């Protein structure tokens, strides 16, 4: 069993930056694709960014491309999401997820999920 725990969320102003972390325990994730999703109130959960097991390939939603960067440290079993130039529309609960085979949508391909961390961006 894999446990994923997100941290780093908070309340910031538009234009600020945040870095989210996702720490995994229970099993090494060096062979897993990892991704960040988010869910705003009243909306479906959506893909934000993904990274291949080796870290050599990444994939981003158009809405965050150029502002967010996903990275991973397999030695620490941790995945990060650096979020710059935050906008009010980035407000959501952000979830970390692991997949045996993907680092891109869809959501259904992800086997393990964290509990989420709230990011709120004020205008």
C-alpha positions as CSV (number, residue, x, y, z in Angstrom):
1,X,0.0,0.0,0.0
2,X,1.2,3.5,-0.8
3,X,0.4,6.6,1.2
4,X,0.8,10.0,-0.4
5,X,0.8,13.1,1.8
6,X,0.7,16.6,0.3
7,X,1.9,19.8,2.0
8,X,2.7,23.4,1.2
9,X,-0.7,24.8,0.5
10,X,-1.9,28.1,1.9
11,X,-3.4,31.5,1.3
12,X,-1.5,33.8,-1.0
13,X,-2.1,36.8,-3.2
14,X,-2.3,36.9,-7.0
15,X,1.2,36.9,-8.4
16,X,2.8,35.0,-5.5
17,X,4.4,31.6,-5.6
18,X,4.0,28.4,-3.6
19,X,5.7,25.0,-3.7
20,X,3.7,21.9,-3.0
21,X,5.3,18.7,-1.8
22,X,4.0,15.1,-2.0
23,X,5.8,12.6,0.2
24,X,5.2,8.9,-0.5
25,X,5.6,6.1,2.0
26,X,4.9,2.4,2.0
27,X,6.7,1.7,-1.3
28,X,9.3,3.3,-3.5
29,X,7.8,5.3,-6.3
30,X,10.8,5.5,-8.5
31,X,9.1,3.5,-11.2
32,X,5.7,5.3,-11.0
33,X,4.4,8.1,-13.0
34,X,3.3,11.0,-10.7
35,X,0.9,13.8,-11.2
36,X,-0.8,16.7,-9.6
37,X,-4.6,17.2,-10.0
38,X,-6.8,20.0,-8.6
39,X,-10.4,20.4,-7.8
40,X,-12.2,23.7,-7.3
41,X,-15.6,24.0,-5.5
42,X,-18.4,22.8,-7.8
43,X,-16.0,21.6,-10.5
44,X,-14.6,18.2,-11.5
45,X,-11.1,17.2,-10.6
46,X,-8.7,18.2,-13.4
47,X,-5.1,17.3,-14.4
48,X,-2.5,19.9,-13.7
49,X,1.0,18.4,-14.3
50,X,2.6,15.0,-14.6
51,X,6.1,13.6,-14.5
52,X,7.6,10.3,-15.8
53,X,9.2,7.9,-13.4
54,X,12.7,9.0,-14.5
55,X,11.8,12.6,-14.4
56,X,12.8,13.0,-18.0
57,X,9.4,13.8,-19.3
58,X,6.7,16.2,-18.0
59,X,3.2,17.1,-19.2
60,X,1.2,20.2,-18.3
61,X,-2.3,21.4,-18.6
62,X,-2.5,24.4,-20.9
63,X,-3.8,26.6,-18.0
64,X,-0.6,26.2,-16.0
65,X,2.0,25.8,-18.7
66,X,4.8,28.3,-18.2
67,X,3.8,29.0,-14.6
68,X,4.0,25.7,-12.9
69,X,6.9,23.2,-12.8
70,X,6.7,19.6,-11.6
71,X,9.8,17.8,-10.4
72,X,10.6,14.7,-8.4
73,X,13.4,13.5,-6.1
74,X,13.3,9.7,-6.2
75,X,15.9,9.4,-3.5
76,X,13.4,11.3,-1.2
77,X,10.3,9.6,-2.6
78,X,8.9,13.1,-3.1
79,X,7.3,15.0,-5.9
80,X,7.0,18.8,-6.0
81,X,4.9,21.4,-7.8
82,X,6.4,24.8,-8.0
83,X,3.6,27.3,-8.7
84,X,4.5,30.8,-9.8
85,X,2.4,33.8,-10.9
86,X,-0.6,32.4,-9.1
87,X,-4.0,33.5,-10.2
88,X,-7.4,33.5,-8.4
89,X,-8.5,30.8,-10.8
90,X,-5.8,28.5,-9.4
91,X,-7.7,28.3,-6.1
92,X,-8.5,24.6,-5.5
93,X,-7.6,21.6,-3.5
94,X,-4.5,20.1,-5.0
95,X,-4.0,16.3,-5.0
96,X,-1.0,14.2,-5.7
97,X,-1.5,10.9,-7.5
98,X,0.6,7.9,-8.6
99,X,0.2,5.7,-11.6
100,X,2.0,2.5,-12.7
101,X,2.0,3.6,-16.3
102,X,1.0,7.3,-16.8
103,X,2.1,10.8,-16.1
104,X,-0.8,12.4,-18.1
105,X,-4.6,12.3,-18.0
106,X,-7.0,10.6,-17.5
107,X,-7.7,10.6,-13.8
108,X,-8.9,7.0,-13.9
109,X,-5.4,5.7,-14.6
110,X,-4.1,6.8,-11.2
111,X,-4.0,4.1,-8.5
112,X,-3.0,6.1,-5.4
113,X,-4.1,9.5,-4.1
114,X,-3.2,11.9,-1.3
115,X,-5.7,13.7,0.9
116,X,-5.2,17.0,-0.8
117,X,-3.9,20.4,0.2
118,X,-5.8,23.7,-0.1
119,X,-4.4,26.5,-2.2
120,X,-6.3,29.8,-2.1
121,X,-5.3,32.8,-4.2
122,X,-6.8,36.1,-3.4
123,X,-7.1,38.9,-6.0
